[in-house]
Amino acid sequence: MTTLSEAAVLDALRTVQEPELGGDLVTRNMVKDLVVDGSRVAFTIELTTPACPLKDQIEAEARAALAPLGPERIDVSWGAMVRRSTPSQPQQLVPGVKNIIAVASGKGGVGKSTVSVNLAVALARDGASVGLLDADITGPNIPLMMGLEGMPKAGSDNRIIPLERHGVKVISIAFFVPEGQPIVWRGPLVGGAIQQFLRDVDWGDLDYLVIDLPPGTSDAQLTLAQSVPISGSVLVTTPQDVSISDVSKALAMFERMSVPVIGVVENMSAFICPHCGEATEIFGRGGGERFAREHGIELLAQVPLDITVRQGGDAGVPAVAQREPGPAGEALTHLARIVAARMSVRAATAQPVLTIS
């Protein structure tokens, strides 16, 4: 048996690679608070996101690397330090936000807001600090889907304090207008509202700010790209051809504005019968996968049609927060972890994001 020592433990952990970022745990300074006490080894692995999808793999490989040293007990704890994936800029509107994720679609009715809400809540449930901005000014649905109502208050500095539920800070124009009142605004007013929600809301320090954009390619998207450095965008589509045609335009828009595209989510991929488990492809088959392949982007998730998503959206309890999340909730939780992992890779490479001028 090899003598246990801090040096021996660190040498062993140098053989464990970070699967997403590359490099070993020790060189990347991910091993913290190492304690060797007789035959017991304890340490913390500091991840680049609490929503890391490869936690189990990292732990298994760390334990396997230490096994030849003969410890009788190995205690692995977890920490996380989310890195900023875009450079801090002078007079930045949201200086405390490390990563801004825009969720977009080419057309309405594909479940973009559902993806936004569940993405934000899943990240928060994994331990991240998260905000959710409803930028769909003329069709705000986020408060209903998050189970929120009431008027946000102003803090001592007169900045708006966002409402909070499911561990997520939320702001929406729906908090400020009477229920049922239509918002009939021209583009400049829509853009001004989005800028105000970025500038005048006390978001505090956030690991991720998820922004639910309106469908299409319009002033809201342009205002956002001009106002803040977007870390990445998530495109949402259904498998059917008309949705694929429209999401192609959203992809082209982001490419034109030099906004990184994390990948595409195929929502409503199939209906899974809760009784027999048979999948019925109501909106077609393979559209999201084909779109991703043709455009060289990642298919992040295929989310099935699930009645619990609709029920949760109406009740203000997102699928990922339900006691029994079902297949759609599981797919959306996995989506959040994949998105967080891609943000970590971006932060590690530290490539600057260009914004339109």
C-alpha positions in Angstrom: 0.0 0.0 0.0 1.3 3.4 -0.9 1.7 5.8 2.0 -1.1 8.3 2.1 0.0 11.9 1.9 -1.3 15.1 0.4 1.4 15.0 -2.3 0.5 11.4 -3.2 -3.2 12.3 -3.3 -2.6 15.3 -5.6 -0.4 13.3 -7.9 -3.2 10.7 -8.2 -5.8 13.4 -8.9 -3.5 14.9 -11.6 -4.5 11.9 -13.7 -8.2 12.9 -13.6 -9.2 15.1 -16.5 -12.0 17.6 -16.5 -14.1 16.1 -19.3 -15.6 19.3 -20.7 -12.7 21.8 -20.3 -9.7 19.5 -20.6 -6.7 19.6 -18.2 -6.5 17.7 -14.9 -8.3 18.7 -11.7 -5.2 19.8 -9.9 -3.7 21.9 -12.7 -7.1 23.6 -13.1 -7.1 24.3 -9.4 -10.4 22.5 -8.8 -9.2 20.5 -5.8 -9.8 22.5 -2.6 -9.6 21.9 1.2 -7.6 18.6 0.9 -7.4 16.7 4.2 -5.4 13.5 4.7 -6.2 12.0 8.2 -4.7 8.5 8.6 -6.5 6.3 6.1 -9.2 9.0 5.4 -9.0 11.4 2.4 -11.4 14.4 2.1 -11.5 17.2 -0.4 -13.8 19.5 -2.4 -14.0 19.6 -6.1 -14.8 23.1 -7.2 -16.8 22.9 -10.5 -17.3 25.7 -13.0 -21.0 25.4 -12.6 -23.2 23.8 -9.9 -25.3 22.4 -12.8 -22.4 20.3 -14.2 -23.8 17.3 -16.0 -20.7 15.2 -15.5 -20.4 15.3 -11.7 -20.8 11.5 -11.4 -18.2 10.8 -14.0 -15.7 13.2 -12.3 -16.3 11.6 -8.9 -16.0 8.1 -10.2 -12.7 8.8 -11.9 -11.3 10.6 -8.8 -12.2 7.7 -6.6 -10.6 5.2 -9.1 -7.4 7.3 -9.2 -7.1 7.3 -5.4 -8.0 3.6 -4.9 -4.4 2.3 -5.5 -3.2 4.5 -2.5 -5.4 2.4 -0.2 -7.6 4.9 1.6 -10.3 3.3 3.7 -12.5 6.3 3.3 -12.8 9.0 0.6 -15.1 12.0 1.2 -15.8 14.1 -1.9 -17.6 17.4 -1.5 -18.7 19.8 -4.2 -18.4 23.5 -4.7 -18.8 25.7 -7.7 -17.5 29.0 -9.0 -19.3 30.1 -12.1 -16.9 32.0 -14.4 -17.9 35.0 -16.6 -18.1 33.9 -20.2 -18.1 37.5 -21.6 -15.6 40.2 -20.7 -16.7 42.9 -18.3 -17.3 46.2 -20.1 -17.2 49.8 -18.8 -20.6 51.0 -17.7 -22.1 47.6 -18.3 -25.9 47.6 -17.7 -25.8 44.4 -15.6 -22.3 44.3 -14.1 -23.2 41.6 -11.6 -24.4 39.1 -14.2 -21.8 36.6 -15.3 -23.7 34.9 -18.2 -26.6 36.1 -20.3 -28.6 33.4 -22.1 -31.1 34.5 -24.7 -33.9 32.0 -25.5 -35.4 32.6 -29.0 -37.6 31.1 -31.6 -38.6 32.0 -35.2 -42.3 31.7 -34.5 -44.7 31.7 -31.6 -46.3 28.6 -30.1 -43.3 26.4 -30.0 -42.8 26.5 -26.3 -40.0 29.1 -26.0 -41.3 30.5 -22.7 -41.7 27.0 -21.4 -38.1 26.3 -22.2 -37.0 29.7 -20.7 -38.8 29.1 -17.4 -37.7 25.5 -17.0 -34.1 26.4 -17.9 -34.0 29.1 -15.3 -35.6 27.1 -12.6 -33.5 24.0 -13.3 -30.3 26.0 -13.0 -31.5 27.5 -9.7 -32.4 24.1 -8.4 -28.9 22.9 -9.1 -27.5 25.7 -6.9 -26.9 28.6 -9.4 -28.0 32.2 -8.8 -30.4 32.9 -11.6 -32.6 35.7 -13.0 -35.3 35.5 -15.6 -36.2 38.6 -17.8 -39.5 38.4 -19.7 -38.6 40.4 -22.8 -41.7 39.5 -24.7 -43.2 42.9 -23.9 -46.5 42.5 -25.9 -47.1 38.9 -24.9 -45.7 38.4 -21.4 -46.5 34.9 -20.0 -43.6 34.4 -17.5 -45.5 35.6 -14.4 -48.3 33.0 -14.9 -45.9 30.2 -15.6 -43.8 31.1 -12.5 -46.8 31.5 -10.3 -46.1 35.2 -9.6 -48.3 38.2 -9.2 -48.1 41.6 -7.6 -46.1 44.8 -8.1 -42.3 44.8 -7.5 -41.1 47.4 -5.0 -38.3 49.9 -5.3 -35.2 49.6 -3.2 -33.4 52.4 -1.3 -31.6 53.4 -4.5 -34.9 53.5 -6.4 -34.0 50.4 -8.4 -36.7 47.8 -9.0 -36.5 44.7 -6.8 -37.5 41.7 -8.9 -40.0 39.2 -7.6 -38.7 35.8 -6.8 -40.0 32.2 -6.9 -38.5 28.8 -7.3 -35.2 30.4 -6.4 -35.3 32.7 -9.5 -35.5 36.5 -9.7 -38.1 37.5 -12.2 -39.1 40.7 -13.9 -41.9 41.2 -16.5 -44.0 44.1 -17.9 -47.0 42.1 -16.7 -46.2 43.1 -13.1 -46.8 46.8 -14.1 -50.0 46.7 -16.1 -53.6 45.7 -15.2 -54.4 42.1 -16.0 -55.9 41.7 -19.4 -54.8 45.1 -20.7 -53.1 44.8 -24.1 -49.7 46.4 -24.6 -49.9 48.2 -28.0 -46.4 49.7 -28.3 -44.2 50.6 -31.2 -40.7 49.2 -31.5 -38.8 52.0 -29.7 -41.0 51.7 -26.7 -40.5 47.9 -26.6 -36.7 48.5 -26.8 -36.8 51.1 -24.1 -38.6 48.8 -21.7 -36.0 46.0 -22.2 -33.2 48.5 -21.6 -35.0 49.7 -18.4 -35.4 46.1 -17.2 -31.6 45.6 -17.7 -30.5 49.0 -16.2 -33.1 49.8 -13.5 -33.7 46.4 -12.0 -31.5 45.3 -9.0 -30.5 41.9 -10.3 -27.5 41.7 -7.9 -24.9 39.0 -8.5 -26.2 36.3 -10.9 -24.5 33.3 -12.4 -27.0 33.3 -15.2 -29.6 35.7 -16.5 -32.1 33.9 -18.8 -33.9 36.3 -21.2 -37.1 35.1 -22.8 -37.3 36.9 -26.2 -40.4 37.4 -28.3 -40.7 35.2 -31.3 -39.3 36.4 -34.6 -36.6 38.9 -35.5 -37.4 42.4 -34.4 -36.5 45.4 -32.3 -36.4 43.3 -29.0 -33.6 41.1 -30.3 -31.7 44.1 -31.8 -32.0 46.1 -28.6 -30.7 43.2 -26.5 -27.7 42.6 -28.7 -26.8 46.3 -28.7 -27.3 46.7 -24.9 -25.5 43.7 -23.3 -22.9 41.1 -24.3 -25.0 37.9 -24.8 -23.1 34.8 -23.7 -25.1 32.5 -25.9 -28.5 31.9 -27.4 -30.8 28.8 -27.3 -33.1 28.3 -30.2 -36.4 26.6 -29.8 -38.4 24.8 -32.5 -40.8 22.0 -33.0 -40.1 19.2 -35.5 -42.5 20.5 -38.2 -41.2 22.1 -41.4 -42.8 25.5 -40.8 -41.2 25.9 -37.5 -37.8 24.8 -38.8 -38.1 27.4 -41.6 -38.7 30.2 -39.1 -36.0 29.1 -36.6 -33.5 29.3 -39.5 -34.2 33.0 -39.7 -33.5 33.4 -36.0 -30.2 31.5 -36.4 -29.3 33.8 -39.3 -30.2 36.9 -37.2 -27.9 35.8 -34.3 -25.1 35.0 -36.7 -25.4 38.5 -38.3 -25.3 40.1 -34.8 -22.3 38.0 -33.8 -24.2 36.4 -31.0 -23.0 32.8 -30.2 -25.6 30.1 -30.7 -25.4 27.4 -28.0 -27.7 25.0 -29.9 -31.3 24.2 -30.7 -34.0 22.5 -28.6 -36.6 20.4 -30.3 -39.7 20.9 -28.3 -42.9 18.7 -28.6 -40.7 16.1 -30.2 -43.3 13.3 -29.6 -46.3 12.6 -27.4 -45.5 9.8 -24.9 -48.7 7.9 -23.9 -48.8 7.8 -20.1 -50.6 4.5 -20.2 -48.7 2.4 -22.8 -45.5 4.5 -23.3 -46.0 4.6 -27.1 -44.5 7.7 -28.8 -46.7 9.5 -31.3 -44.8 12.1 -33.4 -47.7 14.7 -33.8 -45.5 17.4 -35.3 -43.3 15.3 -37.5 -40.1 13.6 -36.9 -36.4 14.6 -36.8 -36.8 18.2 -37.7 -34.6 19.6 -34.9 -32.0 17.0 -35.5 -31.9 17.7 -39.2 -31.7 21.4 -38.6 -28.8 21.0 -36.2 -26.9 18.8 -38.6 -27.4 21.1 -41.6 -26.3 24.2 -39.8 -23.5 22.7 -37.7 -24.9 23.4 -34.3 -25.7 21.2 -31.4 -29.1 19.5 -30.8 -29.3 20.3 -27.0 -32.5 18.4 -26.2 -35.6 16.7 -27.5 -38.5 17.5 -25.2 -41.6 15.3 -25.5 -45.1 16.5 -25.2 -46.2 16.0 -21.6 -49.4 17.0 -19.9 -47.5 17.9 -16.7 -45.8 20.7 -18.6 -49.1 22.3 -19.5 -50.5 21.7 -16.0 -47.4 23.1 -14.4 -47.4 26.2 -16.7 -51.0 27.0 -15.8 -50.4 26.4 -12.1 -47.1 28.3 -11.8 -45.1 25.1 -11.1 -42.6 24.4 -13.9 -42.1 20.8 -14.9 -38.5 20.7 -13.4 -39.9 21.8 -10.0 -42.6 19.2 -9.8 -42.4 16.2 -7.4 -42.6 13.8 -10.4 -41.2 15.8 -13.3 -42.0 13.2 -16.0 -40.1 12.7 -19.2 -40.3 16.4 -20.3 -39.1 17.7 -16.9 -36.2 15.3 -17.1 -35.3 16.4 -20.6 -35.5 20.1 -19.5 -33.3 19.4 -16.5 -30.7 17.8 -18.7 -31.0 20.7 -21.1 -30.1 23.2 -18.3 -27.0 21.2 -17.4 -25.8 21.0 -21.0 -26.3 24.7 -21.4 -24.4 25.4 -18.2 -21.6 23.1 -19.4 -21.3 25.0 -22.7 -21.2 28.3 -20.8 -18.3 26.9 -18.7 -16.4 26.0 -21.8 -17.0 29.4 -23.2 -15.7 31.0 -20.0 -12.6 28.8 -20.1 -11.7 29.8 -23.6 -12.5 33.5 -22.7 -13.4 34.5 -26.3 -14.8 38.0 -26.4 -18.3 38.5 -27.6 -18.9 41.1 -30.3 -22.0 43.3 -30.0 -23.6 45.2 -32.8 -22.8 48.9 -33.0 
